[in-house]
Amino acid sequence: MTDLPYGQRTSWRETTPQPAAAGPAWRLLEALRGVLAPESVVALTTPKQDRVAHEDYERVEQFQIGKRRTLFFRVRA
């Protein structure tokens, strides 16, 4: 489970080319792909307006408190 940085005091450094639409959440999910066991669950907390999706993960649940939203993703088998 992680609460992604807002980007106000952080910066992202790319080591390999990424899709144009890849945001920090997509890049994190991509980095985790190779180390997670099948059927693993990842929880990401983001600003509620952020859209998070990755083709190798299925969103299984979410909840929101104030301006933050937590999304639960399962690795696709």
Biopython code that builds the backbone (N, CA, C, O; Angstrom):
import numpy as np
from Bio.PDB.StructureBuilder import StructureBuilder

atoms = [
    (1, "MET", "N", (0.855, -1.177, 0.000)),
    (1, "MET", "CA", (0.000, 0.000, 0.000)),
    (1, "MET", "C", (0.890, 1.225, 0.000)),
    (1, "MET", "O", (1.896, 1.270, 0.707)),
    (2, "THR", "N", (0.521, 2.214, -0.790)),
    (2, "THR", "CA", (1.315, 3.433, -0.845)),
    (2, "THR", "C", (0.431, 4.652, -1.053)),
    (2, "THR", "O", (-0.648, 4.554, -1.637)),
    (3, "ASP", "N", (0.882, 5.782, -0.581)),
    (3, "ASP", "CA", (0.272, 7.085, -0.823)),
    (3, "ASP", "C", (1.232, 7.803, -1.755)),
    (3, "ASP", "O", (2.306, 8.232, -1.335)),
    (4, "LEU", "N", (0.846, 7.935, -3.023)),
    (4, "LEU", "CA", (1.746, 8.509, -4.014)),
    (4, "LEU", "C", (2.070, 9.967, -3.713)),
    (4, "LEU", "O", (1.214, 10.704, -3.224)),
    (5, "PRO", "N", (3.295, 10.387, -4.000)),
    (5, "PRO", "CA", (3.653, 11.810, -3.820)),
    (5, "PRO", "C", (2.817, 12.685, -4.745)),
    (5, "PRO", "O", (2.431, 12.261, -5.834)),
    (6, "TYR", "N", (2.547, 13.887, -4.311)),
    (6, "TYR", "CA", (1.766, 14.827, -5.110)),
    (6, "TYR", "C", (2.581, 15.443, -6.240)),
    (6, "TYR", "O", (2.009, 16.006, -7.174)),
    (7, "GLY", "N", (3.894, 15.346, -6.173)),
    (7, "GLY", "CA", (4.733, 15.964, -7.188)),
    (7, "GLY", "C", (5.166, 17.368, -6.824)),
    (7, "GLY", "O", (5.901, 17.997, -7.585)),
    (8, "GLN", "N", (4.732, 17.876, -5.680)),
    (8, "GLN", "CA", (5.099, 19.227, -5.278)),
    (8, "GLN", "C", (6.533, 19.288, -4.765)),
    (8, "GLN", "O", (7.211, 20.300, -4.943)),
    (9, "ARG", "N", (6.994, 18.235, -4.142)),
    (9, "ARG", "CA", (8.363, 18.197, -3.605)),
    (9, "ARG", "C", (9.137, 17.006, -4.151)),
    (9, "ARG", "O", (10.183, 16.634, -3.619)),
    (10, "THR", "N", (8.621, 16.424, -5.199)),
    (10, "THR", "CA", (9.259, 15.250, -5.794)),
    (10, "THR", "C", (9.381, 15.455, -7.291)),
    (10, "THR", "O", (8.700, 16.298, -7.876)),
    (11, "SER", "N", (10.236, 14.690, -7.888)),
    (11, "SER", "CA", (10.323, 14.668, -9.347)),
    (11, "SER", "C", (10.567, 13.235, -9.772)),
    (11, "SER", "O", (11.131, 12.443, -9.017)),
    (12, "TRP", "N", (10.144, 12.905, -10.973)),
    (12, "TRP", "CA", (10.271, 11.557, -11.496)),
    (12, "TRP", "C", (11.369, 11.550, -12.539)),
    (12, "TRP", "O", (11.390, 12.398, -13.430)),
    (13, "ARG", "N", (12.266, 10.613, -12.435)),
    (13, "ARG", "CA", (13.344, 10.480, -13.401)),
    (13, "ARG", "C", (13.102, 9.207, -14.197)),
    (13, "ARG", "O", (12.965, 8.124, -13.628)),
    (14, "GLU", "N", (13.050, 9.344, -15.504)),
    (14, "GLU", "CA", (12.795, 8.206, -16.385)),
    (14, "GLU", "C", (14.108, 7.537, -16.771)),
    (14, "GLU", "O", (15.068, 8.212, -17.143)),
    (15, "THR", "N", (14.149, 6.213, -16.681)),
    (15, "THR", "CA", (15.320, 5.478, -17.137)),
    (15, "THR", "C", (15.028, 4.739, -18.438)),
    (15, "THR", "O", (15.946, 4.374, -19.173)),
    (16, "THR", "N", (13.742, 4.522, -18.718)),
    (16, "THR", "CA", (13.342, 3.888, -19.971)),
    (16, "THR", "C", (12.144, 4.648, -20.523)),
    (16, "THR", "O", (11.399, 5.259, -19.758)),
    (17, "PRO", "N", (11.947, 4.620, -21.831)),
    (17, "PRO", "CA", (10.787, 5.318, -22.410)),
    (17, "PRO", "C", (9.477, 4.768, -21.858)),
    (17, "PRO", "O", (9.333, 3.559, -21.675)),
    (18, "GLN", "N", (8.532, 5.651, -21.596)),
    (18, "GLN", "CA", (7.223, 5.275, -21.077)),
    (18, "GLN", "C", (6.149, 5.778, -22.030)),
    (18, "GLN", "O", (6.391, 6.717, -22.787)),
    (19, "PRO", "N", (4.957, 5.165, -22.006)),
    (19, "PRO", "CA", (3.853, 5.691, -22.816)),
    (19, "PRO", "C", (3.563, 7.145, -22.451)),
    (19, "PRO", "O", (3.743, 7.546, -21.302)),
    (20, "ALA", "N", (3.122, 7.917, -23.410)),
    (20, "ALA", "CA", (2.882, 9.351, -23.194)),
    (20, "ALA", "C", (1.901, 9.604, -22.055)),
    (20, "ALA", "O", (2.056, 10.580, -21.320)),
    (21, "ALA", "N", (0.892, 8.742, -21.891)),
    (21, "ALA", "CA", (-0.132, 8.947, -20.867)),
    (21, "ALA", "C", (0.248, 8.363, -19.511)),
    (21, "ALA", "O", (-0.553, 8.420, -18.577)),
    (22, "ALA", "N", (1.441, 7.807, -19.380)),
    (22, "ALA", "CA", (1.841, 7.139, -18.144)),
    (22, "ALA", "C", (2.120, 8.160, -17.050)),
    (22, "ALA", "O", (3.047, 8.963, -17.154)),
    (23, "GLY", "N", (1.313, 8.119, -16.012)),
    (23, "GLY", "CA", (1.532, 8.977, -14.862)),
    (23, "GLY", "C", (2.276, 8.214, -13.780)),
    (23, "GLY", "O", (2.645, 7.058, -13.982)),
    (24, "PRO", "N", (2.499, 8.842, -12.636)),
    (24, "PRO", "CA", (3.232, 8.186, -11.553)),
    (24, "PRO", "C", (2.602, 6.867, -11.097)),
    (24, "PRO", "O", (3.326, 5.911, -10.815)),
    (25, "ALA", "N", (1.279, 6.796, -11.020)),
    (25, "ALA", "CA", (0.626, 5.562, -10.571)),
    (25, "ALA", "C", (0.847, 4.439, -11.580)),
    (25, "ALA", "O", (1.143, 3.309, -11.192)),
    (26, "TRP", "N", (0.706, 4.741, -12.874)),
    (26, "TRP", "CA", (0.941, 3.726, -13.905)),
    (26, "TRP", "C", (2.380, 3.237, -13.840)),
    (26, "TRP", "O", (2.635, 2.038, -13.951)),
    (27, "ARG", "N", (3.323, 4.161, -13.661)),
    (27, "ARG", "CA", (4.735, 3.786, -13.610)),
    (27, "ARG", "C", (5.038, 2.924, -12.387)),
    (27, "ARG", "O", (5.842, 1.995, -12.468)),
    (28, "LEU", "N", (4.404, 3.226, -11.261)),
    (28, "LEU", "CA", (4.592, 2.392, -10.073)),
    (28, "LEU", "C", (4.055, 0.990, -10.309)),
    (28, "LEU", "O", (4.732, 0.008, -10.002)),
    (29, "LEU", "N", (2.844, 0.882, -10.852)),
    (29, "LEU", "CA", (2.274, -0.430, -11.139)),
    (29, "LEU", "C", (3.143, -1.202, -12.130)),
    (29, "LEU", "O", (3.318, -2.412, -11.990)),
    (30, "GLU", "N", (3.675, -0.527, -13.106)),
    (30, "GLU", "CA", (4.554, -1.164, -14.080)),
    (30, "GLU", "C", (5.811, -1.709, -13.402)),
    (30, "GLU", "O", (6.248, -2.821, -13.698)),
    (31, "ALA", "N", (6.387, -0.927, -12.496)),
    (31, "ALA", "CA", (7.603, -1.351, -11.794)),
    (31, "ALA", "C", (7.337, -2.549, -10.886)),
    (31, "ALA", "O", (8.208, -3.402, -10.717)),
    (32, "LEU", "N", (6.141, -2.620, -10.301)),
    (32, "LEU", "CA", (5.798, -3.715, -9.394)),
    (32, "LEU", "C", (5.470, -5.008, -10.129)),
    (32, "LEU", "O", (5.567, -6.091, -9.553)),
    (33, "ARG", "N", (5.085, -4.904, -11.387)),
    (33, "ARG", "CA", (4.625, -6.054, -12.157)),
    (33, "ARG", "C", (5.568, -7.246, -12.086)),
    (33, "ARG", "O", (5.115, -8.382, -11.947)),
    (34, "GLY", "N", (6.842, -7.012, -12.176)),
    (34, "GLY", "CA", (7.804, -8.101, -12.205)),
    (34, "GLY", "C", (8.107, -8.748, -10.869)),
    (34, "GLY", "O", (8.760, -9.792, -10.835)),
    (35, "VAL", "N", (7.660, -8.171, -9.776)),
    (35, "VAL", "CA", (7.990, -8.724, -8.457)),
    (35, "VAL", "C", (6.771, -9.236, -7.690)),
    (35, "VAL", "O", (6.922, -9.854, -6.636)),
    (36, "LEU", "N", (5.579, -8.990, -8.200)),
    (36, "LEU", "CA", (4.367, -9.429, -7.495)),
    (36, "LEU", "C", (3.983, -10.847, -7.892)),
    (36, "LEU", "O", (4.132, -11.250, -9.046)),
    (37, "ALA", "N", (3.493, -11.583, -6.927)),
    (37, "ALA", "CA", (2.981, -12.932, -7.176)),
    (37, "ALA", "C", (1.620, -12.823, -7.870)),
    (37, "ALA", "O", (0.930, -11.812, -7.738)),
    (38, "PRO", "N", (1.237, -13.871, -8.612)),
    (38, "PRO", "CA", (-0.100, -13.863, -9.221)),
    (38, "PRO", "C", (-1.173, -13.637, -8.152)),
    (38, "PRO", "O", (-1.083, -14.148, -7.035)),
    (39, "GLU", "N", (-2.171, -12.868, -8.523)),
    (39, "GLU", "CA", (-3.298, -12.539, -7.643)),
    (39, "GLU", "C", (-2.926, -11.601, -6.493)),
    (39, "GLU", "O", (-3.707, -11.443, -5.556)),
    (40, "SER", "N", (-1.757, -10.981, -6.549)),
    (40, "SER", "CA", (-1.393, -9.980, -5.538)),
    (40, "SER", "C", (-2.351, -8.800, -5.626)),
    (40, "SER", "O", (-2.950, -8.545, -6.671)),
    (41, "VAL", "N", (-2.487, -8.081, -4.508)),
    (41, "VAL", "CA", (-3.315, -6.882, -4.465)),
    (41, "VAL", "C", (-2.427, -5.702, -4.094)),
    (41, "VAL", "O", (-1.600, -5.786, -3.187)),
    (42, "VAL", "N", (-2.618, -4.588, -4.826)),
    (42, "VAL", "CA", (-1.884, -3.356, -4.577)),
    (42, "VAL", "C", (-2.904, -2.282, -4.231)),
    (42, "VAL", "O", (-3.922, -2.165, -4.913)),
    (43, "ALA", "N", (-2.655, -1.496, -3.188)),
    (43, "ALA", "CA", (-3.527, -0.388, -2.817)),
    (43, "ALA", "C", (-2.766, 0.918, -3.033)),
    (43, "ALA", "O", (-1.661, 1.097, -2.520)),
    (44, "LEU", "N", (-3.368, 1.824, -3.794)),
    (44, "LEU", "CA", (-2.777, 3.128, -4.072)),
    (44, "LEU", "C", (-3.704, 4.221, -3.561)),
    (44, "LEU", "O", (-4.905, 4.197, -3.831)),
    (45, "THR", "N", (-3.162, 5.162, -2.839)),
    (45, "THR", "CA", (-3.928, 6.313, -2.396)),
    (45, "THR", "C", (-3.467, 7.514, -3.210)),
    (45, "THR", "O", (-2.278, 7.829, -3.265)),
    (46, "THR", "N", (-4.435, 8.177, -3.842)),
    (46, "THR", "CA", (-4.144, 9.276, -4.757)),
    (46, "THR", "C", (-5.125, 10.416, -4.517)),
    (46, "THR", "O", (-6.123, 10.233, -3.821)),
    (47, "PRO", "N", (-4.853, 11.602, -5.087)),
    (47, "PRO", "CA", (-5.895, 12.631, -5.094)),
    (47, "PRO", "C", (-7.123, 12.076, -5.814)),
    (47, "PRO", "O", (-6.983, 11.328, -6.781)),
    (48, "LYS", "N", (-8.317, 12.432, -5.356)),
    (48, "LYS", "CA", (-9.529, 11.798, -5.884)),
    (48, "LYS", "C", (-9.733, 12.037, -7.376)),
    (48, "LYS", "O", (-10.404, 11.236, -8.027)),
    (49, "GLN", "N", (-9.187, 13.096, -7.933)),
    (49, "GLN", "CA", (-9.393, 13.364, -9.352)),
    (49, "GLN", "C", (-8.449, 12.572, -10.257)),
    (49, "GLN", "O", (-8.677, 12.512, -11.466)),
    (50, "ASP", "N", (-7.398, 11.965, -9.706)),
    (50, "ASP", "CA", (-6.461, 11.193, -10.515)),
    (50, "ASP", "C", (-7.128, 9.943, -11.078)),
    (50, "ASP", "O", (-7.845, 9.239, -10.366)),
    (51, "ARG", "N", (-6.890, 9.675, -12.344)),
    (51, "ARG", "CA", (-7.382, 8.463, -12.992)),
    (51, "ARG", "C", (-6.225, 7.469, -13.048)),
    (51, "ARG", "O", (-5.153, 7.778, -13.568)),
    (52, "VAL", "N", (-6.451, 6.280, -12.509)),
    (52, "VAL", "CA", (-5.405, 5.263, -12.460)),
    (52, "VAL", "C", (-5.899, 4.017, -13.181)),
    (52, "VAL", "O", (-6.967, 3.488, -12.875)),
    (53, "ALA", "N", (-5.115, 3.562, -14.129)),
    (53, "ALA", "CA", (-5.437, 2.329, -14.845)),
    (53, "ALA", "C", (-4.139, 1.742, -15.381)),
    (53, "ALA", "O", (-3.193, 2.466, -15.695)),
    (54, "HIS", "N", (-4.113, 0.433, -15.479)),
    (54, "HIS", "CA", (-2.978, -0.283, -16.066)),
    (54, "HIS", "C", (-3.534, -1.572, -16.642)),
    (54, "HIS", "O", (-4.330, -2.255, -15.997)),
    (55, "GLU", "N", (-3.115, -1.903, -17.855)),
    (55, "GLU", "CA", (-3.673, -3.059, -18.556)),
    (55, "GLU", "C", (-3.398, -4.395, -17.873)),
    (55, "GLU", "O", (-4.097, -5.371, -18.142)),
    (56, "ASP", "N", (-2.405, -4.461, -17.003)),
    (56, "ASP", "CA", (-2.066, -5.726, -16.340)),
    (56, "ASP", "C", (-2.692, -5.861, -14.950)),
    (56, "ASP", "O", (-2.394, -6.812, -14.227)),
    (57, "TYR", "N", (-3.557, -4.916, -14.576)),
    (57, "TYR", "CA", (-4.203, -4.922, -13.265)),
    (57, "TYR", "C", (-5.698, -4.711, -13.426)),
    (57, "TYR", "O", (-6.149, -4.018, -14.337)),
    (58, "GLU", "N", (-6.455, -5.318, -12.529)),
    (58, "GLU", "CA", (-7.904, -5.147, -12.474)),
    (58, "GLU", "C", (-8.242, -4.374, -11.202)),
    (58, "GLU", "O", (-7.825, -4.768, -10.114)),
    (59, "ARG", "N", (-8.997, -3.273, -11.324)),
    (59, "ARG", "CA", (-9.420, -2.542, -10.121)),
    (59, "ARG", "C", (-10.549, -3.319, -9.480)),
    (59, "ARG", "O", (-11.555, -3.610, -10.127)),
    (60, "VAL", "N", (-10.384, -3.662, -8.190)),
    (60, "VAL", "CA", (-11.373, -4.494, -7.513)),
    (60, "VAL", "C", (-12.179, -3.738, -6.462)),
    (60, "VAL", "O", (-13.257, -4.188, -6.073)),
    (61, "GLU", "N", (-11.678, -2.609, -6.004)),
    (61, "GLU", "CA", (-12.397, -1.856, -4.966)),
    (61, "GLU", "C", (-11.809, -0.459, -4.883)),
    (61, "GLU", "O", (-10.701, -0.207, -5.356)),
    (62, "GLN", "N", (-12.570, 0.452, -4.272)),
    (62, "GLN", "CA", (-12.073, 1.793, -3.986)),
    (62, "GLN", "C", (-12.904, 2.409, -2.876)),
    (62, "GLN", "O", (-14.051, 2.020, -2.654)),
    (63, "PHE", "N", (-12.318, 3.370, -2.184)),
    (63, "PHE", "CA", (-13.067, 4.192, -1.236)),
    (63, "PHE", "C", (-12.435, 5.565, -1.193)),
    (63, "PHE", "O", (-11.273, 5.742, -1.561)),
    (64, "GLN", "N", (-13.213, 6.538, -0.740)),
    (64, "GLN", "CA", (-12.753, 7.922, -0.725)),
    (64, "GLN", "C", (-13.008, 8.528, 0.640)),
    (64, "GLN", "O", (-14.056, 8.318, 1.250)),
    (65, "ILE", "N", (-12.023, 9.287, 1.107)),
    (65, "ILE", "CA", (-12.165, 10.073, 2.336)),
    (65, "ILE", "C", (-11.647, 11.462, 2.018)),
    (65, "ILE", "O", (-10.459, 11.638, 1.747)),
    (66, "GLY", "N", (-12.523, 12.441, 2.048)),
    (66, "GLY", "CA", (-12.121, 13.810, 1.733)),
    (66, "GLY", "C", (-11.590, 13.915, 0.311)),
    (66, "GLY", "O", (-12.249, 13.495, -0.641)),
    (67, "LYS", "N", (-10.404, 14.474, 0.176)),
    (67, "LYS", "CA", (-9.809, 14.695, -1.148)),
    (67, "LYS", "C", (-8.944, 13.531, -1.621)),
    (67, "LYS", "O", (-8.333, 13.613, -2.686)),
    (68, "ARG", "N", (-8.884, 12.456, -0.853)),
    (68, "ARG", "CA", (-8.032, 11.310, -1.194)),
    (68, "ARG", "C", (-8.889, 10.088, -1.503)),
    (68, "ARG", "O", (-9.949, 9.886, -0.910)),
    (69, "ARG", "N", (-8.408, 9.278, -2.444)),
    (69, "ARG", "CA", (-9.105, 8.054, -2.819)),
    (69, "ARG", "C", (-8.103, 6.902, -2.782)),
    (69, "ARG", "O", (-6.968, 7.039, -3.238)),
    (70, "THR", "N", (-8.532, 5.772, -2.236)),
    (70, "THR", "CA", (-7.697, 4.572, -2.222)),
    (70, "THR", "C", (-8.312, 3.563, -3.172)),
    (70, "THR", "O", (-9.496, 3.238, -3.092)),
    (71, "LEU", "N", (-7.458, 3.070, -4.088)),
    (71, "LEU", "CA", (-7.871, 2.107, -5.102)),
    (71, "LEU", "C", (-7.137, 0.805, -4.869)),
    (71, "LEU", "O", (-5.944, 0.807, -4.566)),
    (72, "PHE", "N", (-7.839, -0.307, -5.009)),
    (72, "PHE", "CA", (-7.253, -1.636, -4.847)),
    (72, "PHE", "C", (-7.213, -2.316, -6.212)),
    (72, "PHE", "O", (-8.230, -2.422, -6.898)),
    (73, "PHE", "N", (-6.034, -2.768, -6.590)),
    (73, "PHE", "CA", (-5.826, -3.439, -7.875)),
    (73, "PHE", "C", (-5.323, -4.853, -7.638)),
    (73, "PHE", "O", (-4.504, -5.090, -6.750)),
    (74, "ARG", "N", (-5.822, -5.796, -8.442)),
    (74, "ARG", "CA", (-5.342, -7.173, -8.406)),
    (74, "ARG", "C", (-4.573, -7.433, -9.706)),
    (74, "ARG", "O", (-4.998, -7.032, -10.789)),
    (75, "VAL", "N", (-3.441, -8.106, -9.569)),
    (75, "VAL", "CA", (-2.666, -8.467, -10.750)),
    (75, "VAL", "C", (-3.497, -9.430, -11.594)),
    (75, "VAL", "O", (-4.039, -10.407, -11.078)),
    (76, "ARG", "N", (-3.595, -9.152, -12.882)),
    (76, "ARG", "CA", (-4.338, -10.052, -13.771)),
    (76, "ARG", "C", (-3.547, -11.336, -13.960)),
    (76, "ARG", "O", (-2.334, -11.314, -14.172)),
    (77, "ALA", "N", (-4.253, -12.447, -13.879)),
    (77, "ALA", "CA", (-3.587, -13.753, -14.039)),
    (77, "ALA", "C", (-3.248, -14.019, -15.481)),
    (77, "ALA", "O", (-2.686, -15.067, -15.800)),
]
sb = StructureBuilder()
sb.init_structure("model")
sb.init_model(0)
sb.init_chain("A")
sb.init_seg("    ")
for serial, (resi, resn, name, xyz) in enumerate(atoms, 1):
    if name == "N":
        sb.init_residue(resn, " ", resi, " ")
    sb.init_atom(name, np.array(xyz, "f"), 0.0, 1.0, " ", f" {name:<3s}", serial, name[0])
structure = sb.get_structure()
